């Protein structure tokens, strides 16, 4: 099971609602809400589906350092 510390931040960076992420990832909105709130951890397949839907690597969602995501966003926008 994976603790996805940065899931909420990554979703916000992508400008997605929980419903939109659920549709992209095929993970239920309830599961996403529970993972974002820390009530549940993500199973490996769920973590991969969420990371793929958001365009990140799983390790970036698992990191407790939000700078990992900021660096990726800056790099993907051509600023690095």
QUITALIN-V925279 format. One record per residue. N is the residue number from 0. RES is the residue in one small letter. SS is DSSP state (H for helix, E for strand, L for the rest). PHI is phi in radians with two decimals (NA if undefined). OMEGA is omega in radians with two decimals (999 if undefined). Layout:
n->(N | N)
res->(RES | RES)
ss->(SS | SS)
phi->(PHI | PHI)
omega->(OMEGA | OMEGA)
This chain:
n->(0 | 1 | 2 | 3 | 4 | 5 | 6 | 7 | 8 | 9 | 10 | 11 | 12 | 13 | 14 | 15 | 16 | 17 | 18 | 19 | 20 | 21 | 22 | 23 | 24 | 25 | 26 | 27 | 28 | 29 | 30 | 31 | 32 | 33 | 34 | 35 | 36 | 37 | 38 | 39 | 40 | 41 | 42 | 43 | 44 | 45 | 46 | 47 | 48 | 49 | 50 | 51 | 52 | 53 | 54 | 55 | 56 | 57 | 58 | 59 | 60 | 61 | 62 | 63 | 64 | 65 | 66 | 67 | 68 | 69 | 70 | 71 | 72 | 73 | 74 | 75 | 76 | 77 | 78 | 79)
res->(x | x | x | x | x | x | x | x | x | x | x | x | x | x | x | x | x | x | x | x | x | x | x | x | x | x | x | x | x | x | x | x | x | x | x | x | x | x | x | x | x | x | x | x | x | x | x | x | x | x | x | x | x | x | x | x | x | x | x | x | x | x | x | x | x | x | x | x | x | x | x | x | x | x | x | x | x | x | x | x)
ss->(L | E | L | L | L | L | H | H | H | H | H | H | H | L | L | L | L | H | H | H | H | H | H | H | H | L | L | L | H | H | H | H | H | H | H | H | H | L | L | L | L | E | L | H | H | H | H | H | H | H | H | H | H | H | L | L | L | H | H | H | H | H | L | L | L | L | H | H | H | H | H | H | H | H | H | H | L | L | L | L)
phi->(NA | -2.06 | -1.57 | -1.70 | -0.96 | -1.76 | -1.06 | -1.07 | -1.09 | -1.09 | -1.11 | -1.13 | -1.03 | -1.48 | 1.21 | -1.86 | -1.49 | -1.07 | -1.10 | -1.14 | -1.13 | -1.05 | -1.15 | -1.19 | -1.67 | 1.13 | -1.88 | -1.12 | -1.06 | -1.10 | -1.10 | -1.07 | -1.05 | -1.18 | -1.22 | -1.09 | -1.42 | 1.54 | -1.16 | -2.27 | -1.70 | -1.61 | -1.22 | -0.92 | -1.13 | -1.19 | -1.05 | -1.15 | -1.09 | -1.18 | -1.06 | -1.08 | -1.13 | -1.64 | 1.41 | -2.09 | -1.52 | -1.00 | -1.05 | -1.21 | -1.32 | -1.44 | -1.13 | -1.61 | -1.87 | -1.10 | -1.10 | -1.03 | -1.28 | -1.05 | -1.06 | -1.15 | -1.12 | -1.07 | -1.10 | -1.22 | -1.60 | 1.41 | -1.73 | -2.03)
omega->(-3.05 | 3.03 | -3.09 | -3.07 | -3.01 | -3.08 | -3.13 | 3.14 | 3.14 | 3.12 | 3.11 | 3.10 | 3.14 | 3.12 | -3.09 | 2.96 | 3.06 | 3.12 | 3.13 | 3.10 | 3.11 | -3.14 | -3.13 | -2.99 | -3.04 | 3.04 | -3.07 | 3.10 | 3.12 | 3.11 | 3.12 | 3.13 | -3.14 | 3.10 | -3.14 | -3.11 | -3.13 | 3.12 | -3.13 | 2.96 | -3.12 | 2.98 | -3.10 | -3.14 | 3.10 | 3.12 | 3.14 | -3.14 | 3.13 | 3.12 | 3.14 | -3.12 | -3.12 | -3.14 | 3.12 | 2.98 | -3.13 | -3.09 | 3.14 | 3.09 | -3.12 | -3.11 | 3.06 | 3.11 | -3.12 | 3.10 | 3.09 | 3.12 | -3.14 | 3.12 | 3.14 | -3.13 | 3.13 | -3.12 | -3.10 | 3.10 | 3.05 | -3.11 | -3.12 | 999)
